[in-house]
């Protein structure tokens, strides 16, 4: 018999038992301190986890931590903070996002050069409305690319 692995779903109360990656049973903690092993509609009662380990060759594993989604970029362009409602504006070719799930203020991911009153200004993740109102270059993935473009403009 191969070693079964019990992964906790609810800490100290509920486990899923797997055999080579396939879910085959569950273990539930009882209020009286015992445990119930449920497999193929059958229930077996145990007084301790030690009894479970000995009789069924079960190893209790640690919980599987979910990998957090990388939200430090939107469509390959860097941002600060977390991005929600990510959209790629095909007309303007801009990666657009909001900073909160229900926000109506949109930001453009990446680095930009924006012409404000005749002066080219560096901007990181400006509001979309700023991009709509002023002449701009971007988006750029890094500040180095932005500096190169700025040098071109002032040559």
KEVEX-253015 format. One record per residue (C-alpha): residue number from 1; x, y, z; residue in one letter. Coordinates in steps of 0.001 Angstrom, whole numbers. Each point is the difference from the previous one (the first is absolute). Layout:
[rec NUM; [X; Y; Z]; 'A']
...
# end
This chain:
[rec 1; [0; 0; 0]; 'X']
[rec 2; [1366; 3403; -963]; 'X']
[rec 3; [240; 2890; 2414]; 'X']
[rec 4; [-3081; 2195; 3]; 'X']
[rec 5; [294; 3745; 575]; 'X']
[rec 6; [-2597; 1974; 1972]; 'X']
[rec 7; [25; 3696; -910]; 'X']
[rec 8; [-1849; 2354; 2359]; 'X']
[rec 9; [-2884; 1996; -1441]; 'X']
[rec 10; [-1231; 1429; 3317]; 'X']
[rec 11; [2728; 103; 2640]; 'X']
[rec 12; [-352; -2868; 2520]; 'X']
[rec 13; [-3535; -814; -1225]; 'X']
[rec 14; [-66; -1308; -3578]; 'X']
[rec 15; [2528; -1702; -2305]; 'X']
[rec 16; [-59; -1345; -3556]; 'X']
[rec 17; [1815; -3309; -440]; 'X']
[rec 18; [1884; -584; -3241]; 'X']
[rec 19; [1699; -3024; -1493]; 'X']
[rec 20; [2583; 1053; -2639]; 'X']
[rec 21; [-1841; 3288; -609]; 'X']
[rec 22; [-3481; -1542; -267]; 'X']
[rec 23; [-2569; 915; 2664]; 'X']
[rec 24; [-1269; -3185; 1572]; 'X']
[rec 25; [-1416; 904; 3426]; 'X']
[rec 26; [-536; 2607; 2701]; 'X']
[rec 27; [731; 203; 3697]; 'X']
[rec 28; [-2253; 1983; 2323]; 'X']
[rec 29; [695; 918; 3611]; 'X']
[rec 30; [-2790; -860; 2424]; 'X']
[rec 31; [-1101; 2067; 2984]; 'X']
[rec 32; [872; -2834; 2385]; 'X']
[rec 33; [3656; 144; -1100]; 'X']
[rec 34; [-145; -2904; -2438]; 'X']
[rec 35; [219; -111; -3785]; 'X']
[rec 36; [-2155; -1349; -2813]; 'X']
[rec 37; [1640; -1421; -3131]; 'X']
[rec 38; [-2485; 85; -2908]; 'X']
[rec 39; [865; -2158; -3029]; 'X']
[rec 40; [-2404; -1365; -2668]; 'X']
[rec 41; [-3112; 918; 2027]; 'X']
[rec 42; [1373; -1923; 2997]; 'X']
[rec 43; [970; 1527; 3335]; 'X']
[rec 44; [2676; -1193; 2382]; 'X']
[rec 45; [418; 1519; 3449]; 'X']
[rec 46; [3408; 545; 1631]; 'X']
[rec 47; [884; 1369; 3416]; 'X']
[rec 48; [3189; 1810; -1086]; 'X']
[rec 49; [2090; 969; -3001]; 'X']
[rec 50; [2609; -2493; 1181]; 'X']
[rec 51; [-2508; -2834; -543]; 'X']
[rec 52; [-745; 1367; -3476]; 'X']
[rec 53; [3693; 151; -862]; 'X']
[rec 54; [655; -3559; 1174]; 'X']
[rec 55; [-3012; -1750; -1503]; 'X']
[rec 56; [-305; 1837; -3327]; 'X']
[rec 57; [3612; 1164; -525]; 'X']
[rec 58; [-1052; 3660; -234]; 'X']
[rec 59; [2435; 2897; 160]; 'X']
[rec 60; [-1425; 3353; 1061]; 'X']
[rec 61; [1366; 2704; -2286]; 'X']
[rec 62; [93; 3757; 274]; 'X']
[rec 63; [-2557; 2187; -1754]; 'X']
[rec 64; [689; 867; -3619]; 'X']
[rec 65; [608; 3719; -289]; 'X']
[rec 66; [-1448; 1608; -3079]; 'X']
[rec 67; [2414; 2054; -2009]; 'X']
[rec 68; [-1025; 3619; -108]; 'X']
[rec 69; [-747; 1406; -3373]; 'X']
[rec 70; [2675; 2371; -1242]; 'X']
[rec 71; [-1732; 3350; -20]; 'X']
[rec 72; [3115; 2125; -309]; 'X']
[rec 73; [-534; 360; -3735]; 'X']
[rec 74; [-2849; 406; -2456]; 'X']
[rec 75; [517; -1548; -3434]; 'X']
[rec 76; [3765; 76; 568]; 'X']
[rec 77; [194; 3623; 1213]; 'X']
[rec 78; [945; 758; 3628]; 'X']
[rec 79; [-2360; 1507; 2571]; 'X']
[rec 80; [157; 883; 3660]; 'X']
[rec 81; [-2505; -1731; 2247]; 'X']
[rec 82; [-2683; -2417; -1114]; 'X']
[rec 83; [-1914; 41; -3278]; 'X']
[rec 84; [-3698; -681; -483]; 'X']
[rec 85; [-2177; 83; -3127]; 'X']
[rec 86; [2924; -332; -2388]; 'X']
[rec 87; [-784; 926; -3604]; 'X']
[rec 88; [2171; 565; -3052]; 'X']
[rec 89; [-1323; 3000; -1929]; 'X']
[rec 90; [455; -1107; -3612]; 'X']
[rec 91; [-721; 3421; -1507]; 'X']
[rec 92; [2662; 1857; 2014]; 'X']
[rec 93; [2130; -3134; 607]; 'X']
[rec 94; [109; 599; 3758]; 'X']
[rec 95; [-82; -2405; 2983]; 'X']
[rec 96; [-2738; 1422; 2251]; 'X']
[rec 97; [-978; -1057; 3543]; 'X']
[rec 98; [-1694; 1204; 3192]; 'X']
[rec 99; [1497; 7; 3487]; 'X']
[rec 100; [-3180; -1269; 1724]; 'X']
[rec 101; [-2587; -2547; -1163]; 'X']
[rec 102; [-2862; 2508; -203]; 'X']
[rec 103; [2043; 3067; -944]; 'X']
[rec 104; [-888; 2102; -3029]; 'X']
[rec 105; [3414; 1717; -182]; 'X']
[rec 106; [2175; -1669; -2610]; 'X']
[rec 107; [3784; 42; -117]; 'X']
[rec 108; [2395; -878; -2814]; 'X']
[rec 109; [2722; -2507; 900]; 'X']
[rec 110; [3618; 808; -790]; 'X']
[rec 111; [2181; 3068; -459]; 'X']
[rec 112; [-1081; 2985; -2101]; 'X']
[rec 113; [1265; 3342; -1257]; 'X']
[rec 114; [-2806; 2547; 179]; 'X']
[rec 115; [123; 3485; -1502]; 'X']
[rec 116; [-1399; 2241; 2743]; 'X']
[rec 117; [-77; 3663; -1003]; 'X']
[rec 118; [2891; -363; -2437]; 'X']
[rec 119; [2245; -2011; 2341]; 'X']
[rec 120; [572; -3743; -352]; 'X']
[rec 121; [-608; -1602; 3406]; 'X']
[rec 122; [808; -3552; 1086]; 'X']
[rec 123; [-2969; -1870; 1453]; 'X']
[rec 124; [-450; -3479; 1451]; 'X']
[rec 125; [-3527; -1438; -242]; 'X']
[rec 126; [-1854; 3228; -788]; 'X']
[rec 127; [-3766; 257; 39]; 'X']
[rec 128; [-1630; -920; -3274]; 'X']
[rec 129; [-1702; 3400; -159]; 'X']
[rec 130; [3445; 1690; -8]; 'X']
[rec 131; [1024; -2110; -2982]; 'X']
[rec 132; [-3256; 998; -1748]; 'X']
[rec 133; [601; 3733; 503]; 'X']
[rec 134; [3692; 418; -785]; 'X']
[rec 135; [2517; -1086; -2611]; 'X']
[rec 136; [1990; -3002; 1248]; 'X']
[rec 137; [2561; -2659; -895]; 'X']
[rec 138; [-283; -3448; 1496]; 'X']
[rec 139; [-559; -2370; 1572]; 'X']
[rec 140; [3545; -1085; 792]; 'X']
[rec 141; [989; -3000; 2104]; 'X']
[rec 142; [2885; 1719; 1782]; 'X']
[rec 143; [1205; 3447; 993]; 'X']
[rec 144; [3130; -584; -2107]; 'X']
[rec 145; [-2106; -227; -3180]; 'X']
[rec 146; [-1825; 3150; 1092]; 'X']
[rec 147; [3276; 1885; 472]; 'X']
[rec 148; [1162; -1044; -3487]; 'X']
[rec 149; [-3179; 1412; -1523]; 'X']
[rec 150; [387; 3219; 1997]; 'X']
[rec 151; [3565; 411; -1295]; 'X']
[rec 152; [-1291; -473; -3579]; 'X']
[rec 153; [-2553; 2767; 503]; 'X']
[rec 154; [2574; 2499; 1287]; 'X']
[rec 155; [2656; -696; -2660]; 'X']
# end
